[in-house]
Amino acid sequence: MALNPPRLRCAVFALICALCLFAWQALTVRYTYSGNWTGLFCTGAQFPPPPPLAAEHLYVFPKAGYDGQAYHDIAHDPFFRRGFARYIDAPRIRYRRILVPGLAFLLAGGQDRAVDAAYIAVVLGFIALGAWWLARLGVLFGYGAWLGLCFAAVPAVLISVDRMTVDVALAALVAGFVLYTREGPAGKSYAVLVAAALSRETGLLLIVAFVLWLVWLRRFRAALLFSTAALPAAAWAIFVQMRTGPADAHLLTWRLLCGFTGRLLHPFSTDPSPAIRVLIDTFDVVALAGVGLALVWAALSAWRRKLTPVSIAIYLFALLAMVLAPGDTWSDVYSFGRTLSPLLLLCALDGLAERKLWPCLSMLLVDPAVGLLMAWQFLQVLHGVAAELR
């Protein structure tokens, strides 16, 4: 079989993207977590890990951990057989996002000793897959396969690399959604939609967007078929609901943009140093400007009555950004940056398809604030490398 040069270039850039981010993980683990890879899961003492995981010698932060801790626990007990759910905050919400921890469990063959490595491999696999799809889109749009490297600039990707959150999967699947809704085949589009709904609840918006587009075209039979892509996620949600208590979370509000404007007017930074507080708040405002720019692109697309699967998905994710309630979702750029990464990536790709670069700023403006939260690790890596070179 003859090699396909464009596909080969896409694969090369996808591999480079994944290897570069893995190299960063290796460096930060070595110099920030003393070589303990479990530091990536951000386990905190506020929510102690399940006792059976004590043998892993988890790297435990002295205060609160982060979401990666919950998904790490789920990967060790995806079917509620070991009682790990009681160690997880909001288990009903966390367990619904089963794609990444479930794949890690399957890849590890259910063996505790292999789950951590499998989880990291799944995250890197989605990075490679997302970069591959983005490289394919780069060729399709006429920019070149190098565009795959830009997958590393998606905020959800950087945050997942740093904190082992599951949002990298949905970011990758958004790229797959854009590609396969443009060039097919239908089977791959369906698979992407099924996986998106299992990765995170917001992935259901991709299914809704595609079904609405099919209804607009009066392809009712196809619309009915693609609506079934939500069934695996619905079945899993019922399974989870039967085994967990209600989630005490108020994520949405009917007061449009109150979360966004509240975050803009009332920064959350509590750093004791005024200079650092001003720096963080400034970068946060820039990141929020990126979200605002995405909302502007959505409004302009709606004004032009643009109706494609991608544009409808943009409208739905823009509406999500508008109804996100004040609170945890807007607490810092790691929270709203990864939640809204599908919107930012969709706007960037929609703009590139029209040969317009400014919508890409909606995503790129969020990255500096993400990088600022990783600055301490970067300094640790620089100090460690310099010490070894001396």
N, C-alpha and C positions, 0 to 999 in steps of 0.2 A: 504494500500500500504506500503510495506516494505521500510525503509529508506535506501538510498544508502550511506554507510559510506564515500567513497571518495568524493562524491558530497557534502555531509554535511560538511566535513572538508574544502572543497573549499569555501563553503558559509561562514563558520566561519571566515576564514582568510580574505575573501573579506570584511566582515563586520568590522573586526578589523582594516583593512587598512583604510576604509572610516571613521570610528569613530575616529581614531587617528588624521587624517588630519582635521576632523571637530573640534576636541578638540584644535588643534593648531589655527585654525581660531578663535574659541571662545576666546582663550587667547589673541591673538594679537588684536582682536577687543576691548576687555575689557581694555587692558593696553596701546594700541597704538592709538586707535581711540575713546577712551572715551566711549566705549559701542555702538558706532554708526556703525552698520553693513554695511552701504553704503560706508564706508571707503575702503572696499575690492574692489570696482569698480574703485578706483583711478581716480575720477573725478577731472580735473584740471581747474583752472581759465582761462587758455589760450583758452580753448574751453568751454564757459559757457554752462551749461545744458539747455535743453528746459524749458521755463517758467512754463509749466504745471507740471513739476516735482519739483518745488520749495517747494511744500507741503510735500515732502518726507524728508526735512531737510537734504539734501545730505552733506556728509563730502567732502569738496572741498579743494584740495591741492592748495597752493598759486601759483604754476607755472603750468607746463605742467602735464597733467594726463597720462593715459596709455590706451591701447586698450580696456580694460574692460569697460571703460566709453562708448565707441561707442556701444559695444554689449548690454550694459545695456539700452541705449536709443533705440536700435532696438527692444529689448524685449518689450518695451512699445508701439512701433509703427512698427510692422513687415510688415504691408501692405500699408505703405505710406499714411495713412489716416489723420495724424495729423501734417505733415510737419516737423517731427523730423530730416529728412535726412539732412536738411540744417545746422544742428548743429554738424554734424559728419564729420570728416576729411576722405576723400576718401570713400564716401558712397557707390560707386559702388562696391568697393572691400569688404567693411565690410558687406554689405547687402547680398552678395552672400554666406556668411558663416552663413546660417540661422538656422542650426540644433539646436544649444544650445539656442539662444534667442527665436527661434520659439517654441521650446518645453516649455520654461519658460512661454511664453505668453499663450500657451494652458493649461498648468498646473494651471496657475493663473486665467483661465477663462476670460482673457482679462482685469482683474481688476487691476488698477494701484497699489492699496494698497497691492496686493498679489504678484506682479511680482518679487520684489527683493528676497523675501523668496523662491519663485519658482525657480528663477535662481540659487540660491545657492544650492537648492535641486537637480536641474538637474546636476550641476557640481559634487556634491557628488554621485549622481546616476551613473554617468559615471566612477567615481573613483571605486565604488563598482563593476560595470560591468567589467571594465578593470582588476581589481584584481581577480575577479571570473574567467575570461578567462585565466589569467596568472596562477592562481592556477591549473586550468584544464590542462594547458600545463605542469606545473610542475609534475603533476601525470603522464601525457602521456610520458614525457621525462625520468621519473624515479627518479626525485628529491624530489617530495612530494608537497603537497598542500601549504606548507609554502611559496613557490615561489610567491604566490599571494601578499604577503607583499611587495615584491620588486617593485610592480607597483608604490609605493610611491617614488621610486628612479628615475623614468622617469622624465627628466627635465621639459617637458611640463606639467606634473601633478603638480609638485611643483610650477611652475610659475602660473598655473591656480588657484591653491589654494590661492596664494598670490595676484593675480591681476585680477581674474575672466575672464581670456581669454578663448577662445573656443577650444584651442588646446588639452585639456584633452580628448575631445570627439574623435578626430582622433587617439590619443594614445591608447585609449581603443579599438577602432575599428581595429587598427593594430593587437592587441592581438587576437581579434576575427577572423580576416582574417587568421592569422597563424593557429589558432585552426581548423577552419572549412574547410580550404583548405586541411588539413591533414586528418580529420576524417568525414567531411560532417556534416549534409546533405546539398545538393545544395541550398535548400531554405534559410537556414540561411546564407550561403555564399553570396547569392544574396542580402539579407536584409542588411548585413554588408556593402557591396559595395555601395548600394544606400545611406545609411547613411553617409558613408565616403565621398562621393562626395558632399554631402550637408553640411558637417561639415567644409570643407575647400577645396580650389581648388586642393591642392596637393593630396587630397584623390582620385582624378581621376586616379592617378598613380597606385593605387591598382587595379582598373578596367582594366587598360591597361595591367598590369602585368598578371592578370588572363586570360584575353582574348588571349594574346600572347602565354601563356602556352597551352591553348586549341588549338590554331592554330598549334602550334608545334606538338601536338598530333594528328593533323588532325581531330579534333572534331569540324568541322566548324559550324554545327548547334548549338552546345552548345556555341561556341564562339559568334555567332550572338545573341543568347539569352542573354548571360551575358553582351554583349555590351550595351543592353538596360538599364542596371543599371545606366548609365549616363544620361538617359533621364530626370528624375525628376530634377537633378541639372541643366541640360541644359535649361529646361523650366523655372525654377526659375531665371536663369541668364538672360534670355530674358526679363522676367518680370521686373527684377531689371534694366536692361539696358534701358528699355523704360521710366524709372522714375528717372534716375540719369544722371548726366553729366559724361564726360570722366574722368578717373582717371589719375592724373598726377603722375604716378609712373613708374620708370624704374627698374624693379625687376630682369631682366635677361640680360645676356650678352653672346656674342659668344667667349669672351676671357676666355678660361677655367682657372679656379682656381684663377682669378685675385682678386675676392672678398675675398677668403680665404687667399691668400698670402698677399694681401694688409692689411687685418686685423691683420695678424701675424706680419708684419713688421712695421706697424704704429698703435700702440695701441690708443684707443679712450679715455682713462682715462684723465680727466681734474681736478682731485681733487687737491686742493691747497697744500695739505700736501705731500711732496715727499715720505715719508714712506708709506702712504696709497696708493699713486699712484703706487709705486713699487709692493705693495701687490696685488692690483687689476690687474695690468698688468701680474704679475706672474701667478695668478689664471686663467686669461684669456688665457695665453699661454698653460696652462695645459688643459683647456677646448678645445682649438683648436687642441691640440694633440689628444684628444678623437675623434674629427671629422676626423682627419687624419687617426687614427687607423681604423675607420669605412670604410674609402676609401680604406685602405690597404686590409681589409677583402673582400670588393667588388671586388678588383682587383684579389685577390687570388682565389675567387670563379669563376670569369670569366676565369682565367687561367686554372682552372680545368674543364671548360665548364659545370659548374653546372647549370642545368635548372630545377627549380621548381618554383611554384608561388612565394614563398618567395624570392628565389635568384633573380628572374627577377625583383621583386619589389625593392630589394636592389640595383640592377644596375640602375634602374630608379631614385631612390632617391639619389644615389651617383652622377648621372649625374646632378640632380637638384642642389646638393651642389656645383658642379663644375661650374655651369653657373649662380649662384646667383651673381648679380652685387654688386659692392661696394656700401656702403650707409647704409640706415636704417636697412636692414636685418642683417648686421654685426656690428651694432652699439654697442651692448653689448651682454652678454651671454643670457639675457632674450630673445633677438631677435633671434639669430641664434640657441640658445638651443632649443626653442620650435618649430621653423621652421623645424629643422633637427631631432627632436625627433623620427619621424617614422623611419628614417634611423638608428639611434642609437639603437632603440628597435628591429628592424628587425635583425640587425647584432648580437645583444646579444642573441636573441632567436635562430637564425640560428646556432650560435656557441654552445649554450647549447644542441641543437638537435644532434650535432656531438660530444658531451661530451668534448667540448673545452671551457675553461673559459675565455681565454684572450680577445675574442671579447666583453665580457661584460664590459671590461675596457673602451670601446669607449663611453659608457653611463655614467659610474661611474666617469670618469675623468671630466665630465662637472658639476657634482653636487657640488663640492666645490665652484666653482665660483658663482653658483646659491645661495648657502648658504651664501656666503659672502655678496651678495646684500640684504639678509634678516637679516644680523647680527644686524642692529640697532633695528629691531623689537624684535629679540631674547633678546637683552639687556633690552629693555623696559619691556618685559614679566618677565625676571628675577628680575628686580628692583621692579616691581609691586607685584610679588608674595612674595618677601622677605619683602617688606613693610607691607604686610598683615599678615605675619607670626610673625612679631615683636610684 
